[in-house]
Every structure is written in structure tokens, then in C-alpha cells.
Amino acid sequence: MKLNDAVFGAVFLALSLLVLWSIQSYPRIPGQNIGPAAFPGVVAAILAVCSVLLIAQGVRKHDGAAWFERGAWTRESRQLIGFAITIAGLLFYVLASEKLGFLITGIVMLVSLMLALRVKPGMALLVSVVSTLVIHIAFYKGLRVPLPWGFVPVLY
């Protein structure tokens, strides 16, 4: 899939403007010049400037070709199924992780993706379980980021 730089620039410009608009409601800290909106505001302003430059470059280099060209992978059903499973897996995690927990949703997501990639079922299950446990331990113990447990009892 190929998009003209101006299209990406427009998307990033919209994102930066959305951030700049949303930080207006952030509270001010009395007696300080820098508040919670400072860092996101600076990053969004830099993104807006870069987006305008990207739009200008895309418009300047536009040679009459389509703004959007489908890639060869979009014509293969297996690739489209893999893409759809990836999006469905992310939606599944967002919607189900609080109730089912990270361990179960992570394993289900990884097994689904690996089966779509034609990994043998036994290997897909083994790698999914081990990977999910390693990720959970890294976040829970190493980074101290609590991941949702769902109905799974706390094991450690």
C-alpha cells in the first residue's frame, strides 16, 4: 500500500491539532509556568510543523499519480485475513482484557495470529503461553505495570 506524503501529513496534522485542542482543558498549576499541558503541547506543535512540511513535500512531488495505491498484498486473501485477525485481536484485547485478564486474552490473541500464519497448533500454543508469561512477568515484576488479572487468581 502506498500513500502520498501529503496524506500522511494531513493525518498527522489532524492528530497534532486534536492534541493541541484537548490540552486546553488541562488544569493550570498555580505559581508555575509549566503545567501538565507543556510536554504534550510542545510535541504536538513540533508534529504540526513537521506535518505541514510533509504535506508541502507531498504536494510538490505529486506527479498526477493516485494519492493512494493498493499494495500487492491487498490482493491476496491470506494477507487480508492476517490483517483482519490482527485488528480483531487488538479489539478483542481492548474489550475483553479487563474481564478475562491479560494472560487469557494474550494467549488467545497470539494463538489466533499464529494459526493464521499457519504455525502448527501445538507450537502456536506453546509459544503463545510462554510469550504471554514472559511479557506479563516483564511488565508486572520488572516495570511494575499492573496488567489486568480478570478472573484469574493472582499467582504471585
PyMOL commands that place a pseudoatom at each C-alpha (Angstrom):
pseudoatom trace, name=CA, resn=MET, resi=1, chain=A, elem=C, hetatm=0, pos=[0.000, 0.000, 0.000]
pseudoatom trace, name=CA, resn=LYS, resi=2, chain=A, elem=C, hetatm=0, pos=[1.372, 3.381, -0.920]
pseudoatom trace, name=CA, resn=LEU, resi=3, chain=A, elem=C, hetatm=0, pos=[0.126, 6.737, 0.281]
pseudoatom trace, name=CA, resn=ASN, resi=4, chain=A, elem=C, hetatm=0, pos=[1.347, 10.111, -0.859]
pseudoatom trace, name=CA, resn=ASP, resi=5, chain=A, elem=C, hetatm=0, pos=[3.263, 12.037, 1.814]
pseudoatom trace, name=CA, resn=ALA, resi=6, chain=A, elem=C, hetatm=0, pos=[0.574, 14.725, 1.780]
pseudoatom trace, name=CA, resn=VAL, resi=7, chain=A, elem=C, hetatm=0, pos=[-1.989, 12.179, 3.006]
pseudoatom trace, name=CA, resn=PHE, resi=8, chain=A, elem=C, hetatm=0, pos=[0.203, 11.150, 5.946]
pseudoatom trace, name=CA, resn=GLY, resi=9, chain=A, elem=C, hetatm=0, pos=[0.954, 14.801, 6.626]
pseudoatom trace, name=CA, resn=ALA, resi=10, chain=A, elem=C, hetatm=0, pos=[-2.757, 15.614, 6.762]
pseudoatom trace, name=CA, resn=VAL, resi=11, chain=A, elem=C, hetatm=0, pos=[-3.420, 12.746, 9.182]
pseudoatom trace, name=CA, resn=PHE, resi=12, chain=A, elem=C, hetatm=0, pos=[-0.551, 13.812, 11.456]
pseudoatom trace, name=CA, resn=LEU, resi=13, chain=A, elem=C, hetatm=0, pos=[-1.630, 17.453, 11.266]
pseudoatom trace, name=CA, resn=ALA, resi=14, chain=A, elem=C, hetatm=0, pos=[-5.146, 16.481, 12.327]
pseudoatom trace, name=CA, resn=LEU, resi=15, chain=A, elem=C, hetatm=0, pos=[-3.685, 14.461, 15.208]
pseudoatom trace, name=CA, resn=SER, resi=16, chain=A, elem=C, hetatm=0, pos=[-1.493, 17.345, 16.356]
pseudoatom trace, name=CA, resn=LEU, resi=17, chain=A, elem=C, hetatm=0, pos=[-4.391, 19.796, 16.196]
pseudoatom trace, name=CA, resn=LEU, resi=18, chain=A, elem=C, hetatm=0, pos=[-6.552, 17.401, 18.188]
pseudoatom trace, name=CA, resn=VAL, resi=19, chain=A, elem=C, hetatm=0, pos=[-3.873, 17.173, 20.886]
pseudoatom trace, name=CA, resn=LEU, resi=20, chain=A, elem=C, hetatm=0, pos=[-3.422, 20.957, 20.943]
pseudoatom trace, name=CA, resn=TRP, resi=21, chain=A, elem=C, hetatm=0, pos=[-7.173, 21.391, 21.301]
pseudoatom trace, name=CA, resn=SER, resi=22, chain=A, elem=C, hetatm=0, pos=[-7.517, 18.767, 24.030]
pseudoatom trace, name=CA, resn=ILE, resi=23, chain=A, elem=C, hetatm=0, pos=[-4.704, 20.123, 26.226]
pseudoatom trace, name=CA, resn=GLN, resi=24, chain=A, elem=C, hetatm=0, pos=[-6.524, 23.434, 26.549]
pseudoatom trace, name=CA, resn=SER, resi=25, chain=A, elem=C, hetatm=0, pos=[-8.677, 21.831, 29.244]
pseudoatom trace, name=CA, resn=TYR, resi=26, chain=A, elem=C, hetatm=0, pos=[-5.686, 20.630, 31.290]
pseudoatom trace, name=CA, resn=PRO, resi=27, chain=A, elem=C, hetatm=0, pos=[-5.518, 22.337, 34.695]
pseudoatom trace, name=CA, resn=ARG, resi=28, chain=A, elem=C, hetatm=0, pos=[-3.028, 25.104, 35.398]
pseudoatom trace, name=CA, resn=ILE, resi=29, chain=A, elem=C, hetatm=0, pos=[-0.681, 24.709, 38.339]
pseudoatom trace, name=CA, resn=PRO, resi=30, chain=A, elem=C, hetatm=0, pos=[-0.681, 27.874, 40.462]
pseudoatom trace, name=CA, resn=GLY, resi=31, chain=A, elem=C, hetatm=0, pos=[2.713, 29.535, 40.739]
pseudoatom trace, name=CA, resn=GLN, resi=32, chain=A, elem=C, hetatm=0, pos=[4.306, 27.569, 37.900]
pseudoatom trace, name=CA, resn=ASN, resi=33, chain=A, elem=C, hetatm=0, pos=[4.800, 28.394, 34.251]
pseudoatom trace, name=CA, resn=ILE, resi=34, chain=A, elem=C, hetatm=0, pos=[4.944, 24.760, 33.184]
pseudoatom trace, name=CA, resn=GLY, resi=35, chain=A, elem=C, hetatm=0, pos=[1.943, 22.525, 33.768]
pseudoatom trace, name=CA, resn=PRO, resi=36, chain=A, elem=C, hetatm=0, pos=[0.684, 19.157, 32.577]
pseudoatom trace, name=CA, resn=ALA, resi=37, chain=A, elem=C, hetatm=0, pos=[-0.054, 20.541, 29.093]
pseudoatom trace, name=CA, resn=ALA, resi=38, chain=A, elem=C, hetatm=0, pos=[3.519, 21.677, 28.419]
pseudoatom trace, name=CA, resn=PHE, resi=39, chain=A, elem=C, hetatm=0, pos=[5.107, 18.472, 27.126]
pseudoatom trace, name=CA, resn=PRO, resi=40, chain=A, elem=C, hetatm=0, pos=[2.164, 17.267, 25.005]
pseudoatom trace, name=CA, resn=GLY, resi=41, chain=A, elem=C, hetatm=0, pos=[1.829, 20.819, 23.653]
pseudoatom trace, name=CA, resn=VAL, resi=42, chain=A, elem=C, hetatm=0, pos=[5.469, 21.019, 22.582]
pseudoatom trace, name=CA, resn=VAL, resi=43, chain=A, elem=C, hetatm=0, pos=[5.354, 17.586, 20.958]
pseudoatom trace, name=CA, resn=ALA, resi=44, chain=A, elem=C, hetatm=0, pos=[2.081, 18.414, 19.169]
pseudoatom trace, name=CA, resn=ALA, resi=45, chain=A, elem=C, hetatm=0, pos=[3.478, 21.739, 17.920]
pseudoatom trace, name=CA, resn=ILE, resi=46, chain=A, elem=C, hetatm=0, pos=[6.587, 20.024, 16.553]
pseudoatom trace, name=CA, resn=LEU, resi=47, chain=A, elem=C, hetatm=0, pos=[4.385, 17.375, 14.942]
pseudoatom trace, name=CA, resn=ALA, resi=48, chain=A, elem=C, hetatm=0, pos=[2.233, 20.098, 13.361]
pseudoatom trace, name=CA, resn=VAL, resi=49, chain=A, elem=C, hetatm=0, pos=[5.280, 21.828, 11.848]
pseudoatom trace, name=CA, resn=CYS, resi=50, chain=A, elem=C, hetatm=0, pos=[6.638, 18.539, 10.507]
pseudoatom trace, name=CA, resn=SER, resi=51, chain=A, elem=C, hetatm=0, pos=[3.171, 17.664, 9.153]
pseudoatom trace, name=CA, resn=VAL, resi=52, chain=A, elem=C, hetatm=0, pos=[2.954, 20.920, 7.215]
pseudoatom trace, name=CA, resn=LEU, resi=53, chain=A, elem=C, hetatm=0, pos=[6.417, 20.233, 5.747]
pseudoatom trace, name=CA, resn=LEU, resi=54, chain=A, elem=C, hetatm=0, pos=[5.338, 16.702, 4.831]
pseudoatom trace, name=CA, resn=ILE, resi=55, chain=A, elem=C, hetatm=0, pos=[2.172, 17.999, 3.152]
pseudoatom trace, name=CA, resn=ALA, resi=56, chain=A, elem=C, hetatm=0, pos=[4.211, 20.548, 1.172]
pseudoatom trace, name=CA, resn=GLN, resi=57, chain=A, elem=C, hetatm=0, pos=[6.649, 17.856, 0.057]
pseudoatom trace, name=CA, resn=GLY, resi=58, chain=A, elem=C, hetatm=0, pos=[3.829, 15.516, -0.940]
pseudoatom trace, name=CA, resn=VAL, resi=59, chain=A, elem=C, hetatm=0, pos=[2.036, 18.177, -2.954]
pseudoatom trace, name=CA, resn=ARG, resi=60, chain=A, elem=C, hetatm=0, pos=[5.286, 19.280, -4.609]
pseudoatom trace, name=CA, resn=LYS, resi=61, chain=A, elem=C, hetatm=0, pos=[6.228, 15.719, -5.605]
pseudoatom trace, name=CA, resn=HIS, resi=62, chain=A, elem=C, hetatm=0, pos=[2.703, 14.771, -6.691]
pseudoatom trace, name=CA, resn=ASP, resi=63, chain=A, elem=C, hetatm=0, pos=[3.042, 13.850, -10.352]
pseudoatom trace, name=CA, resn=GLY, resi=64, chain=A, elem=C, hetatm=0, pos=[-0.592, 13.165, -11.139]
pseudoatom trace, name=CA, resn=ALA, resi=65, chain=A, elem=C, hetatm=0, pos=[-0.460, 9.631, -9.765]
pseudoatom trace, name=CA, resn=ALA, resi=66, chain=A, elem=C, hetatm=0, pos=[-3.093, 8.385, -7.365]
pseudoatom trace, name=CA, resn=TRP, resi=67, chain=A, elem=C, hetatm=0, pos=[-2.894, 9.642, -3.791]
pseudoatom trace, name=CA, resn=PHE, resi=68, chain=A, elem=C, hetatm=0, pos=[-3.444, 6.068, -2.648]
pseudoatom trace, name=CA, resn=GLU, resi=69, chain=A, elem=C, hetatm=0, pos=[-2.258, 2.864, -4.334]
pseudoatom trace, name=CA, resn=ARG, resi=70, chain=A, elem=C, hetatm=0, pos=[-3.128, -0.597, -3.109]
pseudoatom trace, name=CA, resn=GLY, resi=71, chain=A, elem=C, hetatm=0, pos=[-0.187, -2.835, -2.452]
pseudoatom trace, name=CA, resn=ALA, resi=72, chain=A, elem=C, hetatm=0, pos=[0.153, -6.284, -3.943]
pseudoatom trace, name=CA, resn=TRP, resi=73, chain=A, elem=C, hetatm=0, pos=[-0.526, -7.829, -0.527]
pseudoatom trace, name=CA, resn=THR, resi=74, chain=A, elem=C, hetatm=0, pos=[-4.090, -6.440, -0.572]
pseudoatom trace, name=CA, resn=ARG, resi=75, chain=A, elem=C, hetatm=0, pos=[-4.916, -8.745, -3.463]
pseudoatom trace, name=CA, resn=GLU, resi=76, chain=A, elem=C, hetatm=0, pos=[-4.029, -11.906, -1.524]
pseudoatom trace, name=CA, resn=SER, resi=77, chain=A, elem=C, hetatm=0, pos=[-6.763, -13.305, 0.695]
pseudoatom trace, name=CA, resn=ARG, resi=78, chain=A, elem=C, hetatm=0, pos=[-4.319, -14.866, 3.172]
pseudoatom trace, name=CA, resn=GLN, resi=79, chain=A, elem=C, hetatm=0, pos=[-2.689, -11.485, 3.800]
pseudoatom trace, name=CA, resn=LEU, resi=80, chain=A, elem=C, hetatm=0, pos=[-6.047, -9.772, 4.219]
pseudoatom trace, name=CA, resn=ILE, resi=81, chain=A, elem=C, hetatm=0, pos=[-7.162, -12.451, 6.678]
pseudoatom trace, name=CA, resn=GLY, resi=82, chain=A, elem=C, hetatm=0, pos=[-3.972, -11.920, 8.686]
pseudoatom trace, name=CA, resn=PHE, resi=83, chain=A, elem=C, hetatm=0, pos=[-4.570, -8.171, 8.707]
pseudoatom trace, name=CA, resn=ALA, resi=84, chain=A, elem=C, hetatm=0, pos=[-8.188, -8.638, 9.793]
pseudoatom trace, name=CA, resn=ILE, resi=85, chain=A, elem=C, hetatm=0, pos=[-7.168, -11.043, 12.568]
pseudoatom trace, name=CA, resn=THR, resi=86, chain=A, elem=C, hetatm=0, pos=[-4.612, -8.519, 13.827]
pseudoatom trace, name=CA, resn=ILE, resi=87, chain=A, elem=C, hetatm=0, pos=[-7.224, -5.760, 14.037]
pseudoatom trace, name=CA, resn=ALA, resi=88, chain=A, elem=C, hetatm=0, pos=[-9.779, -8.154, 15.565]
pseudoatom trace, name=CA, resn=GLY, resi=89, chain=A, elem=C, hetatm=0, pos=[-7.193, -9.295, 18.122]
pseudoatom trace, name=CA, resn=LEU, resi=90, chain=A, elem=C, hetatm=0, pos=[-6.488, -5.735, 19.214]
pseudoatom trace, name=CA, resn=LEU, resi=91, chain=A, elem=C, hetatm=0, pos=[-10.199, -5.022, 19.542]
pseudoatom trace, name=CA, resn=PHE, resi=92, chain=A, elem=C, hetatm=0, pos=[-10.623, -8.272, 21.452]
pseudoatom trace, name=CA, resn=TYR, resi=93, chain=A, elem=C, hetatm=0, pos=[-7.880, -7.249, 23.887]
pseudoatom trace, name=CA, resn=VAL, resi=94, chain=A, elem=C, hetatm=0, pos=[-9.381, -3.796, 24.445]
pseudoatom trace, name=CA, resn=LEU, resi=95, chain=A, elem=C, hetatm=0, pos=[-12.864, -5.193, 25.023]
pseudoatom trace, name=CA, resn=ALA, resi=96, chain=A, elem=C, hetatm=0, pos=[-12.076, -8.396, 26.928]
pseudoatom trace, name=CA, resn=SER, resi=97, chain=A, elem=C, hetatm=0, pos=[-8.837, -7.925, 28.877]
pseudoatom trace, name=CA, resn=GLU, resi=98, chain=A, elem=C, hetatm=0, pos=[-10.459, -6.450, 31.981]
pseudoatom trace, name=CA, resn=LYS, resi=99, chain=A, elem=C, hetatm=0, pos=[-12.887, -9.365, 32.342]
pseudoatom trace, name=CA, resn=LEU, resi=100, chain=A, elem=C, hetatm=0, pos=[-10.701, -12.220, 31.100]
pseudoatom trace, name=CA, resn=GLY, resi=101, chain=A, elem=C, hetatm=0, pos=[-7.318, -10.858, 32.173]
pseudoatom trace, name=CA, resn=PHE, resi=102, chain=A, elem=C, hetatm=0, pos=[-4.090, -10.281, 30.292]
pseudoatom trace, name=CA, resn=LEU, resi=103, chain=A, elem=C, hetatm=0, pos=[-2.964, -13.904, 30.450]
pseudoatom trace, name=CA, resn=ILE, resi=104, chain=A, elem=C, hetatm=0, pos=[-6.033, -15.351, 28.741]
pseudoatom trace, name=CA, resn=THR, resi=105, chain=A, elem=C, hetatm=0, pos=[-6.507, -12.579, 26.180]
pseudoatom trace, name=CA, resn=GLY, resi=106, chain=A, elem=C, hetatm=0, pos=[-2.792, -12.566, 25.356]
pseudoatom trace, name=CA, resn=ILE, resi=107, chain=A, elem=C, hetatm=0, pos=[-2.743, -16.304, 24.762]
pseudoatom trace, name=CA, resn=VAL, resi=108, chain=A, elem=C, hetatm=0, pos=[-5.927, -16.218, 22.657]
pseudoatom trace, name=CA, resn=MET, resi=109, chain=A, elem=C, hetatm=0, pos=[-4.587, -13.332, 20.565]
pseudoatom trace, name=CA, resn=LEU, resi=110, chain=A, elem=C, hetatm=0, pos=[-1.209, -14.933, 19.921]
pseudoatom trace, name=CA, resn=VAL, resi=111, chain=A, elem=C, hetatm=0, pos=[-2.642, -18.373, 19.146]
pseudoatom trace, name=CA, resn=SER, resi=112, chain=A, elem=C, hetatm=0, pos=[-5.084, -16.801, 16.666]
pseudoatom trace, name=CA, resn=LEU, resi=113, chain=A, elem=C, hetatm=0, pos=[-2.357, -14.843, 14.921]
pseudoatom trace, name=CA, resn=MET, resi=114, chain=A, elem=C, hetatm=0, pos=[-0.012, -17.801, 14.749]
pseudoatom trace, name=CA, resn=LEU, resi=115, chain=A, elem=C, hetatm=0, pos=[-2.682, -20.124, 13.395]
pseudoatom trace, name=CA, resn=ALA, resi=116, chain=A, elem=C, hetatm=0, pos=[-3.450, -17.506, 10.733]
pseudoatom trace, name=CA, resn=LEU, resi=117, chain=A, elem=C, hetatm=0, pos=[0.250, -17.588, 9.855]
pseudoatom trace, name=CA, resn=ARG, resi=118, chain=A, elem=C, hetatm=0, pos=[-0.009, -21.395, 9.550]
pseudoatom trace, name=CA, resn=VAL, resi=119, chain=A, elem=C, hetatm=0, pos=[2.092, -22.263, 12.589]
pseudoatom trace, name=CA, resn=LYS, resi=120, chain=A, elem=C, hetatm=0, pos=[1.447, -25.795, 13.849]
pseudoatom trace, name=CA, resn=PRO, resi=121, chain=A, elem=C, hetatm=0, pos=[-1.217, -25.713, 16.588]
pseudoatom trace, name=CA, resn=GLY, resi=122, chain=A, elem=C, hetatm=0, pos=[0.982, -27.274, 19.286]
pseudoatom trace, name=CA, resn=MET, resi=123, chain=A, elem=C, hetatm=0, pos=[3.836, -24.895, 18.600]
pseudoatom trace, name=CA, resn=ALA, resi=124, chain=A, elem=C, hetatm=0, pos=[1.450, -21.924, 18.419]
pseudoatom trace, name=CA, resn=LEU, resi=125, chain=A, elem=C, hetatm=0, pos=[0.017, -22.775, 21.834]
pseudoatom trace, name=CA, resn=LEU, resi=126, chain=A, elem=C, hetatm=0, pos=[3.433, -23.346, 23.420]
pseudoatom trace, name=CA, resn=VAL, resi=127, chain=A, elem=C, hetatm=0, pos=[4.944, -20.114, 22.067]
pseudoatom trace, name=CA, resn=SER, resi=128, chain=A, elem=C, hetatm=0, pos=[1.808, -18.154, 22.966]
pseudoatom trace, name=CA, resn=VAL, resi=129, chain=A, elem=C, hetatm=0, pos=[1.766, -19.355, 26.568]
pseudoatom trace, name=CA, resn=VAL, resi=130, chain=A, elem=C, hetatm=0, pos=[5.495, -18.804, 27.091]
pseudoatom trace, name=CA, resn=SER, resi=131, chain=A, elem=C, hetatm=0, pos=[5.478, -15.386, 25.381]
pseudoatom trace, name=CA, resn=THR, resi=132, chain=A, elem=C, hetatm=0, pos=[2.463, -14.181, 27.328]
pseudoatom trace, name=CA, resn=LEU, resi=133, chain=A, elem=C, hetatm=0, pos=[4.001, -15.283, 30.631]
pseudoatom trace, name=CA, resn=VAL, resi=134, chain=A, elem=C, hetatm=0, pos=[7.333, -13.618, 29.823]
pseudoatom trace, name=CA, resn=ILE, resi=135, chain=A, elem=C, hetatm=0, pos=[5.587, -10.374, 28.816]
pseudoatom trace, name=CA, resn=HIS, resi=136, chain=A, elem=C, hetatm=0, pos=[3.436, -10.453, 31.944]
pseudoatom trace, name=CA, resn=ILE, resi=137, chain=A, elem=C, hetatm=0, pos=[6.420, -11.035, 34.231]
pseudoatom trace, name=CA, resn=ALA, resi=138, chain=A, elem=C, hetatm=0, pos=[8.401, -8.282, 32.493]
pseudoatom trace, name=CA, resn=PHE, resi=139, chain=A, elem=C, hetatm=0, pos=[5.596, -5.764, 32.966]
pseudoatom trace, name=CA, resn=TYR, resi=140, chain=A, elem=C, hetatm=0, pos=[4.373, -6.911, 36.392]
pseudoatom trace, name=CA, resn=LYS, resi=141, chain=A, elem=C, hetatm=0, pos=[7.693, -7.551, 38.126]
pseudoatom trace, name=CA, resn=GLY, resi=142, chain=A, elem=C, hetatm=0, pos=[10.252, -5.628, 36.078]
pseudoatom trace, name=CA, resn=LEU, resi=143, chain=A, elem=C, hetatm=0, pos=[8.363, -2.490, 35.088]
pseudoatom trace, name=CA, resn=ARG, resi=144, chain=A, elem=C, hetatm=0, pos=[5.784, -2.649, 37.905]
pseudoatom trace, name=CA, resn=VAL, resi=145, chain=A, elem=C, hetatm=0, pos=[2.937, -2.078, 35.469]
pseudoatom trace, name=CA, resn=PRO, resi=146, chain=A, elem=C, hetatm=0, pos=[-0.181, -3.871, 36.674]
pseudoatom trace, name=CA, resn=LEU, resi=147, chain=A, elem=C, hetatm=0, pos=[-1.843, -5.781, 33.875]
pseudoatom trace, name=CA, resn=PRO, resi=148, chain=A, elem=C, hetatm=0, pos=[-5.467, -6.873, 34.295]
pseudoatom trace, name=CA, resn=TRP, resi=149, chain=A, elem=C, hetatm=0, pos=[-5.923, -10.206, 36.051]
pseudoatom trace, name=CA, resn=GLY, resi=150, chain=A, elem=C, hetatm=0, pos=[-9.558, -10.730, 35.107]
pseudoatom trace, name=CA, resn=PHE, resi=151, chain=A, elem=C, hetatm=0, pos=[-10.998, -13.757, 36.877]
pseudoatom trace, name=CA, resn=VAL, resi=152, chain=A, elem=C, hetatm=0, pos=[-7.594, -15.492, 37.050]
pseudoatom trace, name=CA, resn=PRO, resi=153, chain=A, elem=C, hetatm=0, pos=[-6.391, -15.567, 40.669]
pseudoatom trace, name=CA, resn=VAL, resi=154, chain=A, elem=C, hetatm=0, pos=[-3.202, -13.686, 41.460]
pseudoatom trace, name=CA, resn=LEU, resi=155, chain=A, elem=C, hetatm=0, pos=[-0.445, -16.273, 41.245]
pseudoatom trace, name=CA, resn=TYR, resi=156, chain=A, elem=C, hetatm=0, pos=[2.460, -14.270, 42.651]
for i in range(1, 156): cmd.bond("trace and resi %d" % i, "trace and resi %d" % (i + 1))
show_as sticks, trace
zoom trace
